[in-house]
């Protein structure tokens, strides 16, 4: 019988199977790894029934097709966001009031209904009245608002910010009361020129519902829920010239203003509800002891950028709302979002899992996590960012040891790990770079030093001053200690995960790759300097211009104790890294040190 060849198009990374007379498939080992558990244990072989010995069976080709289709369905990798456990997490996250809409921190949105209460301000002058319909943190420009963000619980149960704009100077707090929302606007001063607060209603993202204004409250009728919005101040209807397209209430900002849903609450009741949630938030932080204030600040920084992202129907952490605005609704970044996942894991299992899984969802066709993944459909198709995914996922798993989470993330992380080995090897060690790639949005920096710098996540680091980009290699001419160390640590983290999942072949592969690069790293050791140093492949010399990546080999567990001790001497050297503010992004004796921001 002749060898039968078939291409199974629905397999991932598997094609051109050969079924021979011994009824056994053979695949290249690099394609088989990652799918071994779907084949016979250890051997990685897929055996077929002996029907293939008999070419006289006219239905043989149909049987082959049916078997191939069945196997392709059974072997198709389930994406992390398709796991039923994860879908439950998103259902749980998409509940209640929070600052879900990336467009404004002055807007509270109720999920899953999509009903919004938006706060806007109208400044009255004798001429040229001003209107502020939305606000974002750190927006720049003339006559823009200034937001000073305060505490913000992940679940939106308490938020606080201060805002300045035109004559406005106020503190705005929000809190949950069961399933209701209360808002307190407390002016720090009353504007000389009168100002109105506009309480706008809205239904976002084409959700269904009906909005109306009654005499002194707003009403939203949504599927399965009716919401009423009340205010403690008397509505004024003397000004029809307000730039609003939905029912609203307008009140003068001449003192404290309370807003509540569900029922009409007095100011005292609103303040009490806010105090309860504020106390609860501070009590949660107290478990971190001396770092309680730090925890509150970290949580606030992340929570103010936690959004509901409607394109993929998900709650996800983002790096910043200004980035989201610029990049078409949302933006996730290669290594930033793994750090966000780890940090949210200090308080929330659901957010930690969601942030990992949604970030991996943005991988490219080549299997790597892009430098940035944008709401407008664009990605950095040419470059990634430092490989911290496996390290962070392992840490999240240690806090929440649920095996399904590893199953949901491992293959994507493994694919990214293999990509580095395939795309960024520069004369035996790893370098940051930028690869030839499709460029549908005509981004101008593909295959340049700028793009390679972006891949490092430290694009203005003095380490890269004067280092050229090699277009043939698609990398910087710098074997990178930091990158290679992170990669070794990533290999080892993934090997541990493979062990938990009983993925024997992948575990061996990862352990072997970690050992390979750890041995290669020894060529970068400098006895004279007492550290592993980046190597300039264009001029064949070690570079003594260093950054905190000097310490990454400690995380990768590269070298011996004597080498580790020598590396730590740089940490405690006041001419290099040690001092009042740590860690500086370059050594204190580097001529570029004063340029740090």
C-alpha positions as CSV (number, residue, x, y, z in Angstrom):
1,X,0.0,0.0,0.0
2,X,1.3,3.4,-0.9
3,X,2.0,6.0,1.8
4,X,-1.1,8.2,2.3
5,X,-0.5,11.8,3.0
6,X,-3.1,14.2,4.3
7,X,-3.1,17.7,5.4
8,X,-5.4,18.4,8.4
9,X,-6.0,22.1,8.2
10,X,-7.7,22.5,11.5
11,X,-4.7,21.2,13.5
12,X,-2.5,23.9,15.0
13,X,1.2,23.6,14.0
14,X,0.6,20.1,12.6
15,X,0.5,19.3,8.9
16,X,1.6,16.7,6.3
17,X,0.9,13.7,8.4
18,X,2.3,10.4,7.0
19,X,0.4,7.2,7.7
20,X,2.7,4.3,6.7
21,X,2.3,0.6,6.5
22,X,2.9,0.1,10.2
23,X,-0.2,2.3,10.8
24,X,1.9,4.9,12.7
25,X,2.1,8.7,12.2
26,X,5.4,10.5,12.2
27,X,5.7,14.2,12.9
28,X,8.6,16.5,13.4
29,X,9.4,16.5,17.1
30,X,9.1,20.3,17.4
31,X,5.6,20.1,16.0
32,X,4.6,17.2,18.2
33,X,5.7,18.9,21.4
34,X,2.8,20.7,22.9
35,X,0.3,18.1,21.7
36,X,1.9,14.9,23.2
37,X,-0.9,14.3,25.7
38,X,-3.3,13.9,22.8
39,X,-1.2,11.0,21.5
40,X,-0.1,7.8,23.1
41,X,1.7,8.4,26.4
42,X,5.5,9.0,26.2
43,X,5.9,7.9,22.5
44,X,3.9,10.7,21.1
45,X,2.6,8.3,18.4
46,X,-0.9,8.2,17.0
47,X,-1.9,4.7,15.8
48,X,-4.6,3.9,13.3
49,X,-6.8,0.8,12.7
50,X,-5.4,-1.7,10.2
51,X,-8.0,-0.7,7.7
52,X,-5.3,1.2,6.0
53,X,-3.6,-2.0,4.9
54,X,-6.3,-2.8,2.5
55,X,-6.5,-0.5,-0.5
56,X,-9.3,-2.6,-2.0
57,X,-11.7,-0.8,0.4
58,X,-13.2,1.9,-1.8
59,X,-14.4,3.9,1.2
60,X,-10.9,4.2,2.6
61,X,-10.5,7.8,1.7
62,X,-13.8,8.7,3.3
63,X,-12.8,6.9,6.4
64,X,-9.5,8.7,6.5
65,X,-11.3,12.0,6.2
66,X,-13.8,11.2,8.9
67,X,-11.0,10.0,11.3
68,X,-8.9,13.1,10.5
69,X,-11.9,15.3,11.1
70,X,-12.7,13.6,14.4
71,X,-9.1,13.8,15.6
72,X,-8.8,17.4,14.5
73,X,-11.8,18.3,16.6
74,X,-10.6,16.3,19.6
75,X,-7.1,17.8,19.4
76,X,-8.0,21.3,18.7
77,X,-6.6,23.4,21.5
78,X,-9.3,25.0,23.6
79,X,-8.6,28.7,24.1
80,X,-8.4,29.9,27.7
81,X,-11.4,32.1,27.4
82,X,-13.5,29.1,26.3
83,X,-13.1,27.2,29.5
84,X,-16.4,27.0,31.4
85,X,-14.6,27.9,34.6
86,X,-13.4,31.1,33.0
87,X,-16.8,32.0,31.6
88,X,-18.2,31.8,35.1
89,X,-15.5,34.2,36.2
90,X,-16.4,36.8,33.6
91,X,-20.1,36.4,34.5
92,X,-19.2,37.1,38.1
93,X,-17.0,40.1,37.2
94,X,-19.6,41.7,35.0
95,X,-21.9,42.6,37.8
96,X,-22.7,45.9,39.6
97,X,-21.6,49.5,39.6
98,X,-18.1,50.6,38.7
99,X,-16.1,52.9,36.5
100,X,-16.4,50.4,33.7
101,X,-16.4,52.8,30.8
102,X,-12.9,53.7,29.7
103,X,-14.1,57.1,28.3
104,X,-14.5,58.9,31.7
105,X,-13.7,58.4,35.4
106,X,-16.8,60.5,36.2
107,X,-19.1,57.8,34.9
108,X,-20.6,54.9,36.8
109,X,-21.9,52.0,34.8
110,X,-24.2,49.2,36.0
111,X,-23.4,45.7,34.5
112,X,-24.7,43.7,32.9
113,X,-27.4,46.2,31.9
114,X,-25.0,48.9,30.6
115,X,-26.9,51.7,32.3
116,X,-24.7,54.7,32.9
117,X,-24.8,57.7,35.2
118,X,-22.4,60.3,33.8
119,X,-21.4,63.4,35.8
120,X,-20.8,66.5,33.7
121,X,-20.2,70.2,34.6
122,X,-21.3,73.4,33.0
123,X,-19.4,76.6,33.9
124,X,-21.5,79.7,33.5
125,X,-19.7,82.9,32.5
126,X,-21.1,86.1,31.0
127,X,-19.6,84.8,27.7
128,X,-18.2,81.5,26.4
129,X,-19.7,79.0,28.8
130,X,-17.6,75.8,29.1
131,X,-18.9,72.2,29.3
132,X,-17.0,69.2,30.7
133,X,-18.7,66.0,29.6
134,X,-15.9,63.5,30.5
135,X,-12.7,63.4,32.5
136,X,-9.5,61.3,32.4
137,X,-6.5,61.1,34.6
138,X,-3.4,63.0,33.4
139,X,-5.0,64.5,30.4
140,X,-2.8,67.2,29.0
141,X,-3.6,70.4,27.1
142,X,-5.1,73.9,27.6
143,X,-8.2,74.1,29.8
144,X,-8.2,70.4,30.6
145,X,-9.4,68.9,33.8
146,X,-7.0,67.9,36.5
147,X,-7.9,64.6,38.3
148,X,-6.2,63.5,41.5
149,X,-7.2,59.8,41.9
150,X,-7.8,58.5,45.3
151,X,-8.7,55.1,46.7
152,X,-10.7,52.8,44.4
153,X,-11.8,49.3,45.3
154,X,-11.5,46.7,42.6
155,X,-15.3,46.0,42.8
156,X,-16.1,49.7,42.7
157,X,-17.6,49.5,46.3
158,X,-15.7,52.7,47.1
159,X,-14.1,55.3,44.9
160,X,-12.7,58.8,45.5
161,X,-11.2,61.4,43.3
162,X,-10.6,65.2,43.3
163,X,-11.2,67.3,40.3
164,X,-10.2,70.8,39.2
165,X,-11.5,72.5,36.1
166,X,-12.3,76.1,35.4
167,X,-13.9,77.2,38.7
168,X,-14.5,73.6,39.9
169,X,-12.6,72.3,42.8
170,X,-14.3,69.3,44.4
171,X,-14.1,65.8,45.8
172,X,-16.3,63.1,44.4
173,X,-16.9,59.8,46.3
174,X,-19.0,56.8,45.3
175,X,-20.1,53.7,47.3
176,X,-22.3,50.7,47.0
177,X,-25.3,50.1,49.2
178,X,-26.3,46.5,48.5
179,X,-27.0,46.7,44.8
180,X,-27.5,50.5,44.8
181,X,-25.1,53.3,44.2
182,X,-24.6,56.5,46.1
183,X,-22.5,59.5,44.9
184,X,-21.3,62.5,47.0
185,X,-20.0,65.6,45.4
186,X,-18.2,67.8,48.0
187,X,-16.9,71.2,46.7
188,X,-13.7,72.3,48.3
189,X,-14.8,75.8,47.4
190,X,-17.9,77.4,45.7
191,X,-17.0,78.8,42.3
192,X,-17.3,82.6,41.9
193,X,-19.0,82.0,38.6
194,X,-22.0,79.7,39.0
195,X,-21.6,76.1,37.9
196,X,-24.1,73.3,37.2
197,X,-23.7,69.6,37.8
198,X,-25.4,67.6,35.0
199,X,-26.5,64.1,35.9
200,X,-26.8,62.4,32.6
201,X,-28.4,59.0,32.0
202,X,-27.2,56.6,29.3
203,X,-27.3,53.1,27.9
204,X,-24.0,52.0,26.5
205,X,-22.8,49.5,23.9
206,X,-26.2,49.1,22.2
207,X,-27.7,47.4,25.2
208,X,-31.5,47.4,25.4
209,X,-33.4,49.8,27.6
210,X,-35.6,52.8,27.9
211,X,-34.6,56.1,29.5
212,X,-36.9,58.9,30.8
213,X,-36.9,61.9,33.1
214,X,-39.7,62.2,35.6
215,X,-40.2,65.4,37.6
216,X,-37.3,65.0,40.0
217,X,-35.6,61.7,39.1
218,X,-34.3,59.7,36.2
219,X,-35.7,56.3,35.3
220,X,-34.1,53.5,33.3
221,X,-36.0,50.4,32.3
222,X,-33.6,47.6,31.3
223,X,-34.3,43.9,30.7
224,X,-35.0,42.5,34.2
225,X,-34.3,45.7,36.1
226,X,-35.6,49.2,36.6
227,X,-33.2,51.8,38.0
228,X,-34.3,55.2,39.4
229,X,-31.7,58.0,40.0
230,X,-32.4,60.7,42.7
231,X,-30.5,63.7,43.9
232,X,-30.6,65.7,47.1
233,X,-30.5,69.0,45.3
234,X,-33.4,70.6,43.5
235,X,-33.3,70.2,39.7
236,X,-33.2,73.4,37.7
237,X,-34.8,73.7,34.3
238,X,-33.8,77.2,33.3
239,X,-31.2,76.1,30.7
240,X,-32.2,74.0,27.7
241,X,-28.7,74.7,26.1
242,X,-26.9,71.7,27.5
243,X,-25.0,69.3,25.2
244,X,-26.8,66.2,26.3
245,X,-28.7,63.7,24.1
246,X,-30.4,61.7,26.8
247,X,-32.6,62.5,29.8
248,X,-30.7,64.4,32.6
249,X,-31.0,66.3,35.8
250,X,-29.2,69.7,36.3
251,X,-28.5,71.1,39.7
252,X,-26.5,74.1,41.0
253,X,-23.1,73.3,42.6
254,X,-23.7,75.5,45.6
255,X,-23.0,72.9,48.3
256,X,-22.8,69.2,48.8
257,X,-24.7,67.1,46.3
258,X,-25.9,63.6,46.9
259,X,-27.0,61.2,44.2
260,X,-28.5,57.7,44.8
261,X,-30.2,54.9,43.0
262,X,-33.0,52.7,44.1
263,X,-34.5,55.2,46.6
264,X,-34.3,58.9,47.5
265,X,-31.6,59.1,50.2
266,X,-30.8,62.1,52.4
267,X,-27.2,63.4,52.5
268,X,-26.7,61.9,56.0
269,X,-27.6,58.4,54.7
270,X,-25.4,58.8,51.7
271,X,-22.4,59.9,53.8
272,X,-22.9,57.0,56.2
273,X,-22.9,54.5,53.3
274,X,-19.7,56.1,52.0
275,X,-18.0,55.9,55.4
276,X,-18.9,52.2,55.7
277,X,-17.3,51.3,52.4
278,X,-14.3,53.6,53.0
279,X,-13.7,51.9,56.3
280,X,-14.0,48.4,54.7
281,X,-11.5,49.3,52.1
282,X,-9.0,50.5,54.7
283,X,-9.6,47.4,56.8
284,X,-8.7,45.2,53.8
285,X,-5.4,47.1,53.4
286,X,-4.5,46.7,57.1
287,X,-3.6,43.1,56.6
288,X,-0.5,44.3,54.7
289,X,0.8,46.0,57.9
290,X,3.3,48.7,57.3
291,X,2.6,48.4,53.6
292,X,-1.2,49.1,53.9
293,X,-0.9,52.5,52.4
294,X,1.2,51.2,49.6
295,X,-1.4,48.4,48.9
296,X,-4.2,51.0,48.8
297,X,-2.2,53.1,46.3
298,X,-1.4,50.0,44.1
299,X,-5.0,48.9,44.1
300,X,-6.2,52.4,43.2
301,X,-3.8,52.6,40.4
302,X,-5.0,49.4,38.9
303,X,-8.7,49.8,39.7
304,X,-9.0,53.2,38.0
305,X,-7.9,51.5,34.8
306,X,-10.1,48.4,35.1
307,X,-12.7,48.5,32.4
308,X,-15.4,46.6,30.7
309,X,-14.2,46.0,27.2
310,X,-17.2,45.5,24.9
311,X,-15.5,44.3,21.8
312,X,-14.6,41.0,23.4
313,X,-17.3,41.2,26.2
314,X,-14.8,41.1,29.1
315,X,-13.6,42.8,32.2
316,X,-9.9,43.4,31.9
317,X,-7.2,45.6,33.5
318,X,-5.5,48.1,31.2
319,X,-2.4,50.2,31.6
320,X,-4.1,53.5,31.3
321,X,-7.3,55.1,29.9
322,X,-5.4,57.6,27.9
323,X,-3.7,54.7,26.1
324,X,-7.1,53.1,25.6
325,X,-8.5,56.4,24.1
326,X,-5.5,56.7,21.7
327,X,-5.5,53.0,20.6
328,X,-9.1,52.6,19.8
329,X,-10.9,51.6,23.0
330,X,-8.3,49.4,24.8
331,X,-4.7,48.5,24.8
332,X,-2.8,45.7,26.6
333,X,0.9,45.6,26.7
334,X,3.3,42.7,26.5
335,X,4.7,42.5,30.0
336,X,2.8,45.2,31.8
337,X,-0.4,43.1,31.8
338,X,1.2,40.1,33.3
339,X,2.4,42.3,36.2
340,X,-1.2,43.6,36.5
341,X,-2.4,40.1,36.8
342,X,0.0,39.3,39.5
343,X,-0.8,42.4,41.5
344,X,-4.6,42.0,41.2
345,X,-4.0,38.4,42.5
346,X,-3.1,39.9,45.9
347,X,-6.8,40.5,46.4
348,X,-8.8,38.9,43.6
349,X,-8.6,35.4,42.2
350,X,-11.1,36.3,39.5
351,X,-9.3,39.4,38.3
352,X,-5.9,37.6,38.3
353,X,-7.2,34.8,36.2
354,X,-9.1,37.1,33.9
355,X,-6.1,39.4,33.3
356,X,-3.9,36.5,32.3
357,X,-6.4,34.7,30.1
358,X,-7.5,37.9,28.3
359,X,-3.9,38.9,27.7
360,X,-3.0,35.6,26.2
361,X,-6.0,35.9,24.0
362,X,-4.2,38.7,22.2
363,X,-1.4,36.6,20.9
364,X,-0.3,36.8,17.2
365,X,-0.6,34.1,14.6
366,X,3.1,33.5,15.2
367,X,2.3,32.6,18.8
368,X,3.9,35.5,20.6
369,X,2.4,38.1,22.9
370,X,2.7,41.4,21.1
371,X,4.3,44.6,22.5
372,X,0.8,46.1,22.3
373,X,-2.6,44.8,21.3
374,X,-5.0,47.6,20.4
375,X,-8.7,48.1,20.3
376,X,-8.6,49.2,16.7
377,X,-7.4,45.7,15.6
378,X,-3.8,46.6,15.2
379,X,-1.0,44.8,17.0
380,X,2.8,45.0,17.1
381,X,3.0,42.2,14.6
382,X,6.8,42.5,14.5
383,X,7.8,42.4,18.2
384,X,7.0,41.1,21.6
385,X,8.0,42.2,25.1
386,X,10.1,40.5,27.9
387,X,9.0,36.9,28.6
388,X,7.6,37.2,32.1
389,X,4.3,35.4,31.4
390,X,5.4,32.0,32.7
391,X,6.9,33.5,35.8
392,X,3.8,35.5,36.7
393,X,1.4,32.7,35.9
394,X,3.3,30.4,38.2
395,X,3.1,32.9,41.0
396,X,-0.7,33.4,40.5
397,X,-1.1,29.6,40.5
398,X,0.8,29.4,43.8
399,X,-1.8,31.7,45.3
400,X,-4.8,30.1,43.6
401,X,-3.7,26.5,42.8
402,X,-6.5,25.5,40.4
403,X,-5.3,23.1,37.7
404,X,-7.8,24.2,35.1
405,X,-6.0,27.6,35.1
406,X,-2.7,26.0,34.1
407,X,-4.5,24.0,31.4
408,X,-6.1,27.2,30.1
409,X,-2.8,29.1,29.9
410,X,0.0,26.6,29.4
411,X,-0.1,26.0,25.6
412,X,-0.2,29.8,24.8
413,X,2.7,30.4,27.1
414,X,4.6,27.5,25.7
415,X,4.1,28.8,22.1
416,X,5.4,32.2,23.2
417,X,8.5,30.6,24.8
418,X,9.2,28.6,21.6
419,X,8.9,31.8,19.6
420,X,11.8,33.5,21.4
421,X,14.1,30.5,20.7
422,X,13.0,30.6,17.1
423,X,13.1,34.3,16.4
424,X,15.5,36.1,18.7
425,X,18.7,34.0,18.9
426,X,21.7,36.2,18.1
427,X,24.9,34.1,17.9
428,X,23.8,31.7,20.6
429,X,22.1,34.1,23.1
430,X,19.0,36.2,23.0
431,X,18.7,39.8,21.8
432,X,15.7,42.1,21.4
433,X,14.5,42.8,17.9
434,X,11.9,43.4,15.3
435,X,10.9,40.8,12.7
436,X,9.5,41.1,9.1
437,X,5.8,41.0,9.5
438,X,2.5,42.1,7.9
439,X,1.9,45.7,8.6
440,X,-1.8,46.4,7.7
441,X,-1.8,49.6,9.7
442,X,1.4,51.0,8.2
443,X,3.2,51.4,11.5
444,X,6.4,53.1,10.5
445,X,8.9,51.5,12.9
446,X,8.9,47.9,11.9
447,X,12.4,46.4,11.6
448,X,14.1,49.3,13.2
449,X,16.1,50.0,16.4
450,X,13.1,51.9,17.8
451,X,10.9,48.8,17.5
452,X,13.6,46.6,19.1
453,X,13.8,49.1,21.9
454,X,10.1,48.9,22.4
455,X,10.4,45.1,22.6
456,X,12.8,45.5,25.6
457,X,10.2,47.5,27.5
458,X,13.1,49.8,28.4
459,X,13.3,51.7,25.1
460,X,15.2,54.7,26.5
461,X,17.6,52.7,28.6
462,X,21.3,53.8,28.4
463,X,22.2,50.2,27.8
464,X,21.1,50.6,24.2
465,X,22.8,53.9,23.4
466,X,25.0,53.4,20.4
467,X,23.9,49.8,19.8
468,X,23.0,49.2,16.1
469,X,20.1,47.2,14.8
470,X,21.1,44.4,12.4
471,X,18.4,44.0,9.7
472,X,19.7,40.6,8.6
473,X,19.5,39.2,12.1
474,X,16.4,41.3,12.9
475,X,17.9,42.0,16.3
476,X,20.0,44.5,18.2
477,X,23.7,43.8,18.2
478,X,23.6,43.1,21.9
479,X,23.3,39.7,23.6
480,X,21.1,40.7,26.5
481,X,21.7,39.5,30.0
482,X,18.2,40.6,31.2
483,X,16.3,39.0,28.3
484,X,18.2,35.7,28.5
485,X,17.8,35.6,32.3
486,X,14.1,36.2,32.0
487,X,13.9,33.5,29.3
488,X,15.6,31.0,31.5
489,X,13.3,31.8,34.4
490,X,10.3,31.5,32.0
491,X,11.5,28.0,30.8
492,X,11.9,26.9,34.4
493,X,8.5,28.2,35.4
494,X,6.8,26.5,32.5
495,X,8.7,23.3,33.2
496,X,7.1,23.3,36.7
497,X,3.7,23.9,35.2
498,X,4.3,21.1,32.7
499,X,5.1,18.8,35.7
500,X,1.8,19.7,37.4
501,X,0.0,19.0,34.1
502,X,1.9,15.7,33.5
503,X,3.2,17.0,30.2
504,X,6.3,15.0,30.3
505,X,7.8,15.8,26.9
506,X,7.2,19.5,27.3
507,X,8.8,19.4,30.7
508,X,11.9,17.8,29.3
509,X,12.0,20.3,26.4
510,X,11.8,23.3,28.8
511,X,14.3,22.0,31.3
512,X,16.7,21.2,28.4
513,X,16.3,24.7,27.0
514,X,16.8,26.4,30.4
515,X,20.0,24.4,30.9
516,X,21.2,25.3,27.3
517,X,20.9,29.0,27.9
518,X,22.2,28.9,31.4
519,X,25.4,27.3,30.1
520,X,25.6,29.9,27.3
521,X,25.2,32.7,29.8
522,X,28.5,31.8,31.4
523,X,30.2,33.3,28.4
524,X,28.9,36.7,29.5
525,X,30.4,36.5,33.0
526,X,33.1,39.1,33.8
527,X,35.3,38.3,36.8
528,X,36.7,41.8,36.7
529,X,33.3,43.5,36.8
530,X,31.7,40.8,39.0
531,X,28.6,40.3,37.0
532,X,27.1,39.0,33.8
533,X,27.4,41.7,31.1
534,X,25.7,42.4,27.9
535,X,27.8,41.5,24.8
536,X,28.2,43.7,21.7
537,X,28.1,41.2,18.8
538,X,29.1,44.0,16.4
539,X,32.4,44.9,18.1
540,X,33.0,41.6,20.0
541,X,33.2,43.1,23.5
542,X,31.3,43.1,26.8
543,X,29.4,46.3,27.7
544,X,29.9,47.8,31.2
545,X,26.8,50.0,30.8
546,X,24.3,48.3,33.1
547,X,20.8,48.7,34.5
548,X,18.8,46.7,37.1
549,X,18.7,43.9,34.6
550,X,22.1,43.2,36.0
551,X,20.2,41.4,38.8
552,X,18.0,39.2,36.6
553,X,20.4,36.3,36.7
554,X,19.6,35.9,40.4
555,X,16.0,35.3,39.5
556,X,17.0,32.8,36.8
557,X,19.3,31.0,39.3
558,X,22.2,31.2,37.0
559,X,25.7,30.8,38.2
560,X,27.0,29.8,41.7
561,X,26.9,31.4,45.1
562,X,30.2,33.2,44.7
563,X,28.9,34.8,41.5
564,X,25.6,35.8,43.1
565,X,27.4,37.4,46.0
566,X,29.5,39.5,43.6
567,X,26.3,40.6,41.8
568,X,24.8,41.7,45.1
569,X,27.8,43.9,45.7
570,X,26.6,46.2,42.9
571,X,23.2,46.4,44.7
572,X,24.8,47.8,47.8
573,X,27.3,50.1,46.0
574,X,26.2,53.7,46.6
575,X,28.0,54.7,43.4
576,X,25.7,52.3,41.4
577,X,22.3,51.3,42.7
578,X,22.1,51.8,46.5
579,X,20.6,55.0,47.9
580,X,17.5,56.8,49.0
581,X,15.4,56.0,45.9
582,X,15.7,52.5,44.6
583,X,16.1,51.1,42.1
584,X,17.3,53.8,39.6
585,X,17.0,52.8,36.0
586,X,20.7,53.2,35.5
587,X,23.7,53.4,37.8
588,X,24.2,56.6,39.7
589,X,27.7,57.0,38.2
590,X,26.3,56.8,34.6
591,X,26.5,60.2,32.9
592,X,22.8,59.8,31.8
593,X,21.6,59.4,35.4
594,X,20.3,63.0,35.8
595,X,18.1,62.5,32.8
596,X,15.8,60.0,34.6
597,X,12.2,61.1,34.9
